[in-house]
Amino acid sequence: MIGQKNDTRGRPPEVEDEEILNVIRRSENKEVPKPDIDDAPEITIGKEAVRQRLNQLESDGRIDSRTVGRMRLWRLGELEAEDPVKNPAMAKAHRWANLLTATGRTYFYIASGCLFTSITFFILFLHGNAGQIDPPLLTGDQILFAGYIFGYGGALFGILFGIAYGAGIIVPKLTAWWLHRASDHDREREADTE
């Protein structure tokens, strides 16, 4: 019958991973039950094939699931783009960008902790030199050395934060530019052959 979805017998029509993920991305809810994915117009494979693909996407870390009662709900993985994506290369770029941004955030927290610790050591050193505090475990030079080590560590992680965060912003833009450039190049080549 025309318009009826194929079951898993024979070769199912090709459905890209992004088409399945875009059903979740377009949903008004963060979590989508499998029947909603099965019934989406762009999903032209059978219910068993959809289940297998969802399980594969989950094992790849692209989606997560949880069971509520007898229903399994699917949601995007942490690194996935939240807006619908047409090109798999753009989806990959968004995953890399999200990973870089999350890594940059971690570096920021480490840098902040190191710099706070460094300031604490410098304050201890200054109080020790002023004679107000006699540090019990470390000498004044050791406290100063520790302050510098944490200060340099904080600066290093701050630089890594900037690089990772900046790369997270640039990667999708460069990918979009590259894909646009490649499609323009293909159109020029087709025009030359005509």
PAZAPA-4460 file (N, C-alpha, C; in steps of 0.05 Angstrom, whole numbers, plus 32768, in hexadecimal, padded with zeros to 4 digits):
% residues 194
    n_x    n_y    n_z   ca_x   ca_y   ca_z    c_x    c_y    c_z   seq   type   mol
   8011   7FE9   8000   8000   8000   8000   8012   8019   8000     1      M     A
   800A   802D   7FF1   801A   8045   7FF0   8018   8055   800A     2      I     A
   802E   805F   8013   802F   806E   802C   8031   805D   8045     3      G     A
   8030   8043   8042   8032   8031   8059   8050   802C   805E     4      Q     A
   8057   802B   8078   8073   8027   807F   807A   800A   807C     5      K     A
   8093   8005   8074   809D   7FEA   8070   80A3   7FDE   808B     6      N     A
   80A0   7FC4   808D   80AA   7FB7   80A5   80C7   7FAF   80A1     7      D     A
   80D2   7F9E   80B1   80EF   7F99   80AF   80F5   7F84   809A     8      T     A
   80E1   7F78   808D   80E7   7F64   8078   80F1   7F73   805F     9      R     A
   8104   7F67   8052   810F   7F73   803A   8121   7F8A   8042    10      G     A
   8129   7F99   802F   813B   7FB0   8035   812A   7FC9   803A    11      R     A
   812C   7FD4   8053   811C   7FEB   8059   8127   8004   804B    12      P     A
   8115   8017   8045   811F   8030   8039   8132   803E   804C    13      P     A
   8145   804D   8041   815A   8059   8051   814E   8071   8061    14      E     A
   8153   8071   807A   814C   8087   808C   8166   808E   809A    15      V     A
   816E   80A7   8097   8187   80B0   80A4   8183   80B3   80C2    16      E     A
   8199   80B0   80D0   8198   80B4   80ED   818D   80D0   80F4    17      D     A
   8195   80E4   80E4   818D   80FF   80EA   816E   8102   80E7    18      E     A
   8162   80F3   80D5   8145   80F4   80D3   8137   80EA   80EC    19      E     A
   8142   80D5   80F8   8137   80CA   8111   813C   80DF   8127    20      I     A
   8154   80E9   8128   815B   80FD   813D   814B   8117   813A    21      L     A
   8145   811E   8121   8136   8137   811C   8119   8134   8126    22      N     A
   810E   811C   8126   80F3   8118   8132   80F4   8120   814F    23      V     A
   8109   8118   815D   810C   811F   817A   8111   813D   817D    24      I     A
   8122   8147   816B   8128   8164   816C   8110   8176   8168    25      R     A
   80FE   816D   8156   80E6   817D   814F   80D0   817B   8164    26      R     A
   80D2   8167   8175   80BD   8162   8189   80BC   8179   819D    27      S     A
   80A4   817F   81A6   80A0   8194   81BB   80AA   818A   81D6    28      E     A
   80AC   8170   81D9   80B5   8164   81F3   80D2   815D   81F0    29      N     A
   80E0   815D   8207   80FC   8155   8207   80FF   8137   8203    30      K     A
   80EB   8128   820B   80EB   810B   8209   80D4   8102   81F7    31      E     A
   80DA   80F0   81E5   80C6   80E7   81D1   80C2   80C9   81D2    32      V     A
   80A9   80C0   81D4   80A4   80A4   81D4   80A8   8098   81B8    33      P     A
   80AF   807F   81B7   80B4   8072   819D   809D   8073   8189    34      K     A
   8084   8070   8192   806E   8072   817E   806E   808D   8170    35      P     A
   8075   80A3   817D   8077   80BD   816F   808C   80BD   815A    36      D     A
   80A2   80AF   815F   80B7   80AD   814B   80AE   809B   8134    37      I     A
   80A1   8084   813B   8097   8072   8126   8084   8080   8113    38      D     A
   8073   8092   811E   805E   809E   810E   8066   80B7   80FF    39      D     A
   807F   80C0   8103   8088   80D8   80F5   8089   80D3   80D6    40      A     A
   8080   80E6   80C6   807E   80E1   80A9   8099   80DB   809C    41      P     A
   80AF   80E6   80A6   80C9   80E1   8099   80D4   80C5   80A0    42      E     A
   80C9   80B7   80B3   80D3   809D   80BB   80C3   8088   80AB    43      I     A
   80D1   807D   8097   80C4   806B   8084   80CC   804E   8089    44      T     A
   80D8   8048   80A0   80DF   802D   80A6   80CC   8022   80BB    45      I     A
   80CB   8008   80BE   80B9   7FFB   80D1   80C0   8000   80EE    46      G     A
   80AD   7FF9   80FF   80B1   7FFE   811C   80C9   7FEF   8127    47      K     A
   80CD   7FD6   811E   80E4   7FC7   8129   80FE   7FD3   8120    48      E     A
   80FF   7FDD   8107   8117   7FEA   80FD   811C   8004   810C    49      A     A
   8107   8012   8113   810A   802B   8123   8115   8024   813E    50      V     A
   810B   800F   814B   8115   8006   8165   8132   8000   8164    51      R     A
   813B   7FF1   814F   8157   7FEA   814C   8168   8003   8148    52      Q     A
   815E   8016   8138   816E   802E   8133   8170   803F   814C    53      R     A
   815A   8041   815C   815B   8050   8175   816F   8043   8188    54      L     A
   816F   8029   818A   8182   801B   819C   819E   8020   8192    55      N     A
   81A3   8020   8178   81BE   8025   816E   81C6   8042   8173    56      Q     A
   81B4   8055   8170   81BA   8071   8176   81C0   8075   8193    57      L     A
   81B2   8066   81A4   81B8   8067   81C1   81D3   805B   81C8    58      E     A
   81DA   8045   81BB   81F4   8039   81C1   820B   804B   81B6    59      S     A
   8205   805B   81A1   8218   806E   8197   821A   8087   81A8    60      D     A
   8208   808A   81BC   8209   80A1   81CD   81FB   80BA   81C2    61      G     A
   81EC   80B6   81AC   81DE   80CD   81A0   81C3   80D3   81AD    62      R     A
   81B7   80BF   81B9   819E   80C3   81C7   819F   80B3   81E1    63      I     A
   818D   80BA   81F3   8189   80AC   820C   816C   80A4   820F    64      D     A
   8167   8091   8220   814B   8089   8224   8147   8083   8241    65      S     A
   812D   8083   8249   8125   807A   8263   8109   806E   8260    66      R     A
   8103   805C   8273   80E9   804F   8272   80D7   805A   8287    67      T     A
   80BF   8062   827E   80AA   806C   8290   8092   8059   828D    68      V     A
   808D   804A   82A2   8078   8035   82A0   8080   8021   828B    69      G     A
   8070   801E   8276   8076   800B   8261   8081   8019   8248    70      R     A
   8084   8034   824A   808C   8043   8232   80A9   804C   8235    71      M     A
   80B8   804A   821F   80D3   8053   821E   80D4   806F   8211    72      R     A
   80E0   8082   821F   80E2   809D   8214   80FF   80A2   820B    73      L     A
   8101   80B0   81F4   811B   80B5   81E8   8121   80D3   81E8    74      W     A
   813A   80DB   81EE   8142   80F7   81EE   815E   80F9   81E2    75      R     A
   8164   8111   81D9   817E   8115   81CC   8194   8112   81E1    76      L     A
   81AB   8109   81D7   81C3   8107   81E8   81CD   8124   81EE    77      G     A
   81DE   8126   8202   81E8   8140   820A   81F6   8150   81F5    78      E     A
   8204   8142   81E2   8214   8150   81CE   8205   8155   81B4    79      L     A
   81EC   814C   81B2   81DD   8150   8199   81D3   816C   8196    80      E     A
   81D1   8174   817D   81C4   818E   8176   81A7   818D   817D    81      A     A
   819C   81A3   8187   8180   81A3   818F   816D   81AB   8179    82      E     A
   8178   81B8   8165   8167   81C0   814E   816A   81AB   8138    83      D     A
   8155   81A8   8127   8157   8194   8111   816F   819A   80FF    84      P     A
   817C   8184   80F6   8194   8186   80E6   818F   8176   80CC    85      V     A
   8196   8183   80B5   8192   8175   809B   81AA   8164   8094    86      K     A
   81C1   816E   8099   81DA   8161   8090   81E7   8153   80A7    87      N     A
   81EE   8139   80A4   81FC   812A   80B9   8217   8137   80C1    88      P     A
   8224   8145   80AE   823D   8152   80B5   8238   8169   80C9    89      A     A
   8222   8177   80C5   821B   818D   80D8   8214   8181   80F4    90      M     A
   8207   816A   80F4   8200   815E   810E   821A   8156   811C    91      A     A
   822D   814C   810D   8247   8145   811A   8255   815E   8123    92      K     A
   8254   8173   8114   8261   818C   811C   8254   8196   8136    93      A     A
   823A   8194   8138   822C   819D   8151   8234   818C   8169    94      H     A
   8237   8172   8164   8240   8160   817A   825B   8168   8184    95      R     A
   826E   816D   8170   8289   8176   8178   8288   8191   8186    96      W     A
   8278   81A3   817C   8276   81BD   8188   826C   81BB   81A5    97      A     A
   8257   81AB   81A9   824D   81A7   81C4   8261   819A   81D7    98      N     A
   8271   8187   81CC   8286   817A   81DC   829C   818E   81E3    99      L     A
   82A4   819E   81D0   82B8   81B2   81D5   82AF   81C7   81E9   100      L     A
   8296   81CF   81E7   828B   81E2   81FA   828A   81D7   8216   101      T     A
   8281   81BE   8218   8280   81B1   8233   829C   81AD   823E   102      A     A
   82AF   81A6   822D   82CB   81A4   8236   82D6   81BF   823F   103      T     A
   82CF   81D4   8230   82D8   81EF   8237   82CC   81F8   8251   104      G     A
   82B3   81F0   8256   82A6   81F7   8270   82B5   81E9   8287   105      R     A
   82BD   81D0   8283   82CD   81C2   8297   82E7   81D0   829D   106      T     A
   82F5   81D8   8287   830E   81E6   828A   830A   8201   8299   107      Y     A
   82F4   820E   8294   82EE   8227   82A2   82EB   8223   82C0   108      F     A
   82DD   820D   82C8   82DA   8207   82E4   82F4   8200   82F1   109      Y     A
   8305   81F1   82E3   8320   81EA   82EE   8330   8204   82F0   110      I     A
   8330   8215   82DC   833F   822E   82DC   8336   823F   82F4   111      A     A
   831C   8241   82F8   8312   8251   830E   831B   8247   8329   112      S     A
   831A   822C   832C   8323   8220   8345   8341   8224   834A   113      G     A
   8351   8222   8334   836E   8226   8337   8374   8243   833E   114      C     A
   8367   8255   8331   836C   8272   8337   8363   8279   8353   115      L     A
   834C   826E   835C   8343   8273   8377   8358   8268   838C   116      F     A
   8361   8250   8386   8375   8244   8398   838F   8254   8398   117      T     A
   8397   825D   8380   83AF   826E   837E   83AD   8287   838F   118      S     A
   8396   8294   838D   8391   82AD   839D   8392   82A6   83BB   119      I     A
   8387   8290   83C2   8388   8287   83DF   83A5   8284   83E8   120      T     A
   83B5   8277   83D8   83D1   8273   83DF   83E0   828D   83E1   121      F     A
   83DB   82A0   83CF   83E8   82BA   83D0   83E0   82CA   83E9   122      F     A
   83C6   82C8   83F0   83BD   82D5   8409   83CB   82C9   8421   123      I     A
   83CD   82AE   8421   83DC   82A1   8437   83F9   82AA   8439   124      L     A
   8405   82AC   8421   8421   82B5   8421   8424   82D2   842C   125      F     A
   8412   82E3   8423   8413   82FF   842C   840E   8301   844A   126      L     A
   83FB   82F2   8454   83F6   82F2   8471   840E   82E6   8481   127      H     A
   841A   82D2   8475   8432   82C6   8482   8449   82D9   8483   128      G     A
   844D   82E8   846E   8463   82FC   846D   845D   8313   847F   129      N     A
   8444   831A   8483   843D   8330   8495   843E   8327   84B2   130      A     A
   8443   830D   84B7   8445   8303   84D2   842B   82FE   84E0   131      G     A
   8415   82FF   84D1   83FB   82FB   84DE   83F4   82DD   84DF   132      Q     A
   83FF   82CD   84CD   83F9   82B1   84CD   8414   82A2   84CB   133      I     A
   8416   828D   84DA   842E   827C   84D8   8424   8261   84CC   134      D     A
   8427   825D   84B2   841D   8245   84A5   8429   822C   84B2   135      P     A
   8418   8218   84B9   8422   8201   84C7   8430   81EC   84B5   136      P     A
   8428   81E9   849C   8433   81D3   848B   8447   81DC   8476   137      L     A
   8444   81F4   846C   8455   81FD   8456   8464   8216   845E   138      L     A
   847C   8219   8452   848B   8231   8457   847F   8247   8444   139      T     A
   8488   825F   8448   847E   8275   8438   8485   8271   841A   140      G     A
   849D   8267   8415   84A5   8262   83F9   8494   824C   83EC   141      D     A
   848E   8237   83FC   847D   8222   83F1   8461   822C   83EB   142      Q     A
   8456   823D   83FC   843C   8248   83F7   843C   8259   83DE   143      I     A
   8451   826A   83DB   8453   827A   83C3   8456   8269   83AA   144      L     A
   8466   8254   83AB   846A   8242   8395   844F   8235   838D   145      F     A
   8440   822C   83A1   8426   821F   839C   8413   8233   838F   146      A     A
   8414   824C   8399   8403   8261   838D   8409   8265   836F   147      G     A
   8423   8266   8369   842A   8269   834D   8422   8251   833C   148      Y     A
   8426   8239   8346   841E   8221   8337   8400   8222   8331   149      I     A
   83F0   8227   8346   83D3   8228   8341   83CB   8240   832F   150      F     A
   83DA   8256   8331   83D4   826D   831F   83DA   8266   8302   151      G     A
   83F1   8259   82FD   83F8   8251   82E2   83E5   823C   82D8   152      Y     A
   83DE   8229   82E9   83CA   8215   82E1   83B0   8221   82DA   153      G     A
   83A7   8234   82EA   838E   8242   82E3   838F   8251   82C9   154      G     A
   83A6   825D   82C4   83A9   826C   82AA   83A9   8258   8293   155      A     A
   83B7   8241   8296   83B7   822D   8281   839B   8222   827B   156      L     A
   838C   821B   8290   8371   8212   828C   835F   8227   8281   157      F     A
   8364   8241   8288   8356   8257   827C   835A   8259   825E   158      G     A
   8373   8255   8256   8379   8255   8239   836C   823D   822B   159      I     A
   836D   8225   8238   835F   820E   822C   8341   8213   822A   160      L     A
   8336   8220   823E   8319   8227   823E   8313   8238   8225   161      F     A
   8323   824D   8221   831F   825F   820A   8321   8250   81F0   162      G     A
   8335   823E   81ED   8338   822F   81D4   8321   821D   81CF   163      I     A
   8319   820D   81E4   8303   81FA   81E1   82E9   8208   81DB   164      A     A
   82E4   821D   81EA   82CA   822C   81E7   82C9   8239   81CB   165      Y     A
   82E0   8245   81C3   82E1   8252   81A9   82DD   823E   8192   166      G     A
   82EA   8227   8195   82E8   8212   8181   82CB   8208   8180   167      A     A
   82BE   8206   8197   82A2   81FE   8197   828F   8211   8188   168      G     A
   8297   822A   8187   8287   823E   8178   828E   823C   815A   169      I     A
   82A7   8238   8154   82B1   8239   8139   82AA   8220   8129   170      I     A
   82AB   8208   8135   82A7   81EF   8127   828E   81EE   8116   171      V     A
   8276   81F4   8121   825E   81F3   8110   825E   8208   80F9   172      P     A
   826A   821F   80FF   826B   8234   80EA   827D   822C   80D4   173      K     A
   8294   8220   80DB   82A7   8217   80C6   829B   8200   80B6   174      L     A
   828C   81EE   80C3   8280   81D8   80B6   826A   81E2   80A2   175      T     A
   825A   81F5   80AB   8245   8200   809A   8252   820E   8082   176      A     A
   8267   821D   8086   8275   822A   8071   8281   8215   805D   177      W     A
   828D   8200   8068   8299   81EC   8056   8283   81DE   8046   178      W     A
   826D   81D7   8052   8257   81C9   8044   824C   81DB   802E   179      L     A
   8249   81F5   8035   823F   8208   8021   8252   820B   800A   180      H     A
   826B   820C   8010   8281   820F   7FFC   8281   81F6   7FEA   181      R     A
   827E   81DE   7FF6   827E   81C5   7FE7   8266   81C4   7FD5   182      A     A
   824E   81CD   7FDE   8237   81CC   7FCD   8239   81E0   7FB6   183      S     A
   8245   81F8   7FBB   8249   820B   7FA6   825D   81FF   7F91   184      D     A
   8271   81F2   7F9B   8285   81E6   7F89   8278   81D0   7F77   185      H     A
   8266   81C0   7F83   8258   81AC   7F74   8245   81B8   7F5F   186      D     A
   8238   81CE   7F66   8226   81DB   7F53   8236   81E7   7F3C   187      R     A
   824E   81F2   7F42   825F   81FD   7F2C   8268   81E7   7F1A   188      E     A
   826F   81D0   7F25   8279   81B9   7F16   8262   81AF   7F03   189      R     A
   8249   81AE   7F0E   8233   81A5   7EFE   822D   81B9   7EE7   190      E     A
   8230   81D3   7EED   822B   81E7   7ED9   8240   81E5   7EC3   191      A     A
   8259   81DF   7ECA   826F   81DC   7EB7   826B   81C4   7EA4   192      D     A
   825F   81AE   7EAF   825B   8196   7E9F   8244   8198   7E8C   193      T     A
   8232   81AB   7E91   821A   81AE   7E7F   8221   81BC   7E65   194      E     A
***
